[in-house]
Amino acid sequence: MSKLAKTTCDFLAARPRYSQNTDELRAYVDDAVDWQAVHGLLLRAPRLDGDGASERPDWLGSALVPAPVALGPSPIPRSEFVKVVELQPILNQLLDRVSRDHDFLTSTLQSIGSADDFTARILAMYIRQRALGVLKPGVVGIHRSDYLIHAPETEPEERPMAKQVEFNTIASSFASLSTIVGDFHRGDISMDQLPDNESLTSIGDGVAAGFELYGCPNAIAIMVVQPNERNVYDQQKTEKWPLPTIGCKKIQQVLAQPGVVERFVDDLQTAAQVRECFVGLYPLDTSIEGQQAYETAMANPSGYVVKPQREGGGYNTYGDDIPKLLGKLSDEERKGYILMELIKAPGFNSVLLRNGQLVASEVVSELGIYGIWASDAAGNVVINRHGGHLLRTKASDVYEGGVAAGFAVIDSPLLV
């Protein structure tokens, strides 16, 4: 087993040192792309829109391309990886209890008012469904909690810590491809440094449990796929059953307030475990706390990120763009956003492989831990466990982290 990185200094020293000479590495590209093709590490080719669409050859509509990947795995402190894996069943139960608390859900999400149409429509759908009074035979949750490693280089003797970016109940993709990337990276790397990844099979177990709870042998599990979806091969191997109301950023922000997590967990020690992964989260409404957060963000935007009520990235605002955004929002519109402290994840030099091209870059990685939950009509737990992991890596000067959106690549954690 590799030496445990107990401090930020240890963690920074334990990072792999990959060659940044892409000319030297180019000889490996064909082998890497061939491996991806053989093992199904693929996406559909992007569609051509606009002026060039009419000239697109017919075969391009069914063309496949290798999924974007890191050429080698990226470092994650072993102790923090173990911690968040062990935390996931606690978060699964927390999310389930939040989803069953009607008063908490409605009061929290109604506080957004008319500022976010997406959240308003989800809340209205939830209220209509609840009013029908239909007894559900069970509940299945496929979750993913995402983390960055907070390890400021200015604090070398502090412990690197996994801090939660968000929890996802809808945007929980890449469970299949992340498993394949782990195999792609194994090669000559010490097996104890590349953890096994059960994300593909665990999500299938969750769906199977939901099927059994439904109690109808002729039932069909349905996946809703958006038009022009490129990540079809990952999705065809997995299924997602969301609890969409609890994935809103407002829920995440309110849970971080004093005493709220404690409302949904069994003891103070468990609550402390959950709170350790939080960073500062604040409203941007007209409350005293919201006004203070607004003034802080306007005065020191580099230390924060502004988030709307969405999962999956691509919507956040950072740095100098924060005052520009907040300055043009009305008081009512600001209710649709939260303010979050910026997690300071150190970069390291890696090589990314996208569309057959190598890119040497300083990168940061975001670790996602899948969670599988199933309970019966009475709320009795059928399944509650972690369900594998996903690592996404992006250039350190790129704020957003979505693979499908073109910002990041799929990666594997190298435990140090």
SEROMI-805699 format. One line per 5 residues: for each residue x, y negated, z negated of C-alpha. Coordinates in steps of 0.25 Angstrom, whole numbers, plus 5000, padded with zeros to 4 digits. Layout:
BEGIN
X Y Z ~ ...
! end
This chain:
BEGIN
5000 5000 5000 ~ 5005 4986 5003 ~ 5009 4977 4992 ~ 4997 4969 4986 ~ 4996 4954 4990
4992 4948 4976 ~ 4995 4934 4979 ~ 4994 4925 4991 ~ 5009 4925 4992 ~ 5008 4940 4993
4997 4940 5003 ~ 5004 4930 5012 ~ 5017 4938 5012 ~ 5010 4951 5015 ~ 5004 4947 5028
5009 4954 5040 ~ 5018 4947 5049 ~ 5013 4950 5064 ~ 5021 4946 5076 ~ 5016 4933 5082
5023 4936 5095 ~ 5011 4940 5104 ~ 5020 4943 5116 ~ 5026 4954 5108 ~ 5013 4959 5104
5006 4959 5117 ~ 5011 4973 5120 ~ 5001 4978 5110 ~ 4989 4971 5116 ~ 4985 4982 5126
4986 4993 5115 ~ 4978 4984 5106 ~ 4967 4981 5116 ~ 4967 4996 5120 ~ 4965 5000 5106
4953 4991 5104 ~ 4946 4996 5116 ~ 4948 5011 5112 ~ 4943 5008 5098 ~ 4931 4999 5102
4937 4986 5096 ~ 4930 4978 5106 ~ 4920 4967 5109 ~ 4912 4963 5121 ~ 4918 4953 5130
4914 4939 5128 ~ 4903 4934 5137 ~ 4906 4923 5147 ~ 4896 4911 5146 ~ 4896 4898 5154
4901 4896 5168 ~ 4909 4909 5168 ~ 4897 4918 5164 ~ 4891 4920 5178 ~ 4905 4924 5184
4907 4935 5173 ~ 4908 4949 5179 ~ 4898 4959 5175 ~ 4907 4968 5168 ~ 4911 4958 5158
4898 4959 5151 ~ 4902 4973 5146 ~ 4917 4970 5144 ~ 4924 4973 5131 ~ 4935 4966 5124
4944 4969 5112 ~ 4940 4963 5099 ~ 4949 4953 5094 ~ 4958 4959 5083 ~ 4971 4955 5075
4983 4963 5080 ~ 4986 4967 5066 ~ 4979 4967 5053 ~ 4978 4954 5043 ~ 4982 4954 5029
4971 4954 5017 ~ 4975 4955 5003 ~ 4972 4970 4998 ~ 4967 4965 4985 ~ 4957 4956 4991
4953 4966 5002 ~ 4950 4976 4991 ~ 4942 4965 4983 ~ 4933 4961 4994 ~ 4930 4975 4998
4926 4979 4983 ~ 4918 4966 4982 ~ 4909 4969 4995 ~ 4899 4978 4987 ~ 4897 4967 4977
4894 4957 4988 ~ 4885 4967 4995 ~ 4877 4968 4983 ~ 4877 4953 4980 ~ 4872 4950 4994
4861 4960 4993 ~ 4856 4954 4979 ~ 4857 4940 4986 ~ 4848 4945 4997 ~ 4838 4950 4988
4837 4937 4980 ~ 4826 4930 4987 ~ 4826 4918 4979 ~ 4841 4916 4980 ~ 4841 4918 4995
4830 4909 4998 ~ 4834 4897 4989 ~ 4848 4898 4994 ~ 4845 4898 5008 ~ 4834 4888 5008
4844 4878 5002 ~ 4850 4877 5016 ~ 4837 4871 5020 ~ 4835 4869 5035 ~ 4851 4867 5037
4853 4881 5043 ~ 4843 4886 5053 ~ 4849 4900 5053 ~ 4848 4902 5038 ~ 4834 4896 5038
4829 4907 5048 ~ 4836 4918 5040 ~ 4830 4914 5027 ~ 4816 4912 5034 ~ 4817 4926 5040
4821 4932 5026 ~ 4809 4925 5020 ~ 4800 4930 5030 ~ 4805 4944 5029 ~ 4804 4944 5014
4790 4939 5015 ~ 4786 4952 5023 ~ 4788 4960 5010 ~ 4794 4972 5018 ~ 4801 4982 5009
4815 4984 5015 ~ 4820 4999 5013 ~ 4834 4994 5011 ~ 4844 4983 5014 ~ 4857 4984 5021
4868 4974 5021 ~ 4880 4973 5030 ~ 4889 4962 5024 ~ 4903 4957 5026 ~ 4910 4947 5016
4921 4939 5023 ~ 4934 4934 5016 ~ 4946 4926 5018 ~ 4959 4928 5010 ~ 4961 4915 5002
4976 4914 5000 ~ 4981 4900 5001 ~ 4996 4900 5004 ~ 4997 4888 4994 ~ 4993 4898 4983
5003 4909 4984 ~ 5001 4915 4970 ~ 4986 4916 4971 ~ 4979 4929 4975 ~ 4974 4929 4989
4958 4931 4988 ~ 4947 4935 4997 ~ 4937 4924 4998 ~ 4923 4926 5004 ~ 4921 4918 5017
4906 4923 5019 ~ 4898 4936 5018 ~ 4891 4941 5030 ~ 4877 4948 5031 ~ 4876 4946 5046
4890 4943 5052 ~ 4896 4957 5048 ~ 4902 4961 5061 ~ 4914 4968 5065 ~ 4913 4980 5056
4916 4990 5067 ~ 4927 4982 5074 ~ 4934 4979 5061 ~ 4936 4994 5058 ~ 4942 4996 5072
4952 4985 5070 ~ 4957 4992 5057 ~ 4960 5004 5065 ~ 4967 4994 5076 ~ 4976 4989 5065
4980 5002 5058 ~ 4992 5006 5066 ~ 5005 5006 5058 ~ 4999 4997 5046 ~ 4999 5004 5033
4985 5010 5031 ~ 4983 5004 5017 ~ 4984 4990 5022 ~ 4972 4992 5032 ~ 4960 4996 5024
4950 5005 5030 ~ 4938 4999 5036 ~ 4924 5005 5035 ~ 4916 4994 5041 ~ 4910 5001 5053
4905 5013 5045 ~ 4901 5006 5033 ~ 4891 4997 5040 ~ 4885 5009 5047 ~ 4883 5015 5033
4876 5002 5029 ~ 4867 5003 5041 ~ 4864 5018 5039 ~ 4860 5015 5025 ~ 4850 5005 5030
4845 5015 5039 ~ 4842 5025 5028 ~ 4836 5014 5019 ~ 4826 5010 5030 ~ 4821 5025 5030
4817 5026 5045 ~ 4824 5036 5053 ~ 4820 5029 5066 ~ 4825 5015 5061 ~ 4835 5008 5070
4846 4998 5065 ~ 4846 4986 5074 ~ 4858 4977 5076 ~ 4855 4963 5081 ~ 4866 4959 5091
4867 4944 5096 ~ 4868 4942 5111 ~ 4882 4943 5118 ~ 4887 4950 5106 ~ 4902 4954 5108
4904 4962 5095 ~ 4894 4974 5100 ~ 4904 4985 5097 ~ 4906 4982 5083 ~ 4891 4980 5081
4887 4993 5088 ~ 4894 5000 5077 ~ 4888 4993 5065 ~ 4875 4987 5061 ~ 4872 4975 5052
4860 4973 5042 ~ 4861 4958 5037 ~ 4855 4951 5025 ~ 4856 4938 5033 ~ 4851 4928 5022
4863 4931 5013 ~ 4874 4928 5023 ~ 4871 4913 5023 ~ 4882 4904 5018 ~ 4873 4898 5008
4871 4911 5001 ~ 4887 4912 5000 ~ 4888 4898 4995 ~ 4877 4900 4984 ~ 4883 4913 4979
4896 4906 4976 ~ 4889 4896 4966 ~ 4890 4899 4951 ~ 4881 4910 4946 ~ 4875 4915 4960
4884 4927 4962 ~ 4881 4931 4948 ~ 4866 4931 4951 ~ 4868 4943 4961 ~ 4879 4952 4955
4879 4960 4942 ~ 4891 4954 4934 ~ 4900 4943 4933 ~ 4912 4951 4937 ~ 4906 4955 4950
4902 4940 4952 ~ 4916 4936 4950 ~ 4921 4946 4960 ~ 4911 4940 4971 ~ 4915 4926 4967
4930 4928 4968 ~ 4928 4929 4983 ~ 4920 4916 4984 ~ 4926 4902 4988 ~ 4919 4889 4985
4906 4888 4992 ~ 4897 4876 4992 ~ 4884 4870 4997 ~ 4884 4858 5006 ~ 4870 4854 5003
4865 4842 4995 ~ 4867 4848 4981 ~ 4878 4842 4972 ~ 4887 4854 4976 ~ 4884 4853 4990
4887 4838 4991 ~ 4900 4840 4983 ~ 4904 4851 4993 ~ 4901 4842 5005 ~ 4910 4831 4999
4921 4841 4997 ~ 4920 4847 5011 ~ 4920 4833 5017 ~ 4932 4829 5009 ~ 4940 4842 5010
4935 4850 5022 ~ 4948 4858 5024 ~ 4945 4866 5011 ~ 4931 4871 5016 ~ 4922 4877 5026
4908 4874 5029 ~ 4899 4885 5032 ~ 4885 4886 5038 ~ 4875 4898 5035 ~ 4881 4908 5045
4889 4921 5044 ~ 4900 4925 5053 ~ 4908 4912 5055 ~ 4909 4902 5066 ~ 4900 4892 5059
4910 4886 5049 ~ 4916 4872 5048 ~ 4930 4870 5042 ~ 4940 4859 5039 ~ 4938 4845 5046
4926 4850 5053 ~ 4918 4850 5039 ~ 4916 4835 5037 ~ 4912 4834 5052 ~ 4901 4845 5050
4896 4840 5036 ~ 4896 4826 5040 ~ 4886 4828 5051 ~ 4877 4837 5042 ~ 4865 4832 5035
4862 4836 5021 ~ 4852 4846 5025 ~ 4861 4852 5036 ~ 4873 4853 5025 ~ 4864 4864 5018
4867 4873 5029 ~ 4882 4874 5025 ~ 4891 4878 5014 ~ 4905 4874 5010 ~ 4915 4884 5007
4930 4883 5002 ~ 4940 4887 5013 ~ 4947 4900 5011 ~ 4962 4899 5013 ~ 4966 4911 5020
4981 4911 5024 ~ 4984 4914 5039 ~ 4995 4924 5044 ~ 5000 4927 5058 ~ 4993 4938 5066
4990 4942 5080 ~ 4976 4942 5086 ~ 4971 4950 5098 ~ 4960 4944 5106 ~ 4956 4947 5120
4969 4954 5122 ~ 4977 4942 5118 ~ 4986 4941 5106 ~ 4985 4928 5097 ~ 4996 4926 5086
4990 4917 5076 ~ 4989 4914 5061 ~ 4976 4921 5056 ~ 4967 4922 5044 ~ 4958 4934 5041
4944 4936 5036 ~ 4940 4949 5029 ~ 4926 4954 5029 ~ 4921 4965 5020 ~ 4909 4972 5025
4898 4976 5014 ~ 4887 4987 5016 ~ 4875 4986 5008 ~ 4862 4994 5008 ~ 4851 4995 4997
4837 5001 4997 ~ 4824 4994 4995 ~ 4825 4993 4980 ~ 4839 4987 4981 ~ 4847 5000 4977
4860 5000 4983 ~ 4863 5010 4994 ~ 4876 5005 5000 ~ 4885 4994 4994 ~ 4899 4994 4999
4910 4987 5007 ~ 4910 4991 5021 ~ 4924 4988 5027 ~ 4930 4975 5032 ~ 4933 4966 5043
4945 4956 5045 ~ 4944 4945 5055 ~ 4956 4937 5058 ~ 4957 4923 5065 ~ 4967 4912 5068
4969 4904 5055 ~ 4966 4891 5062 ~ 4952 4897 5066 ~ 4941 4894 5056 ~ 4930 4904 5060
4932 4919 5060 ~ 4922 4926 5069 ~ 4927 4938 5078 ~ 4915 4937 5087 ~ 4916 4922 5088
4931 4923 5093 ~ 4938 4917 5080 ~ 4944 4930 5074 ~ 4949 4944 5077 ~ 4946 4957 5069
4957 4961 5060 ~ 4960 4971 5049 ~ 4965 4968 5035 ~ 4979 4972 5031 ~ 4979 4973 5016
4991 4967 5009
! end
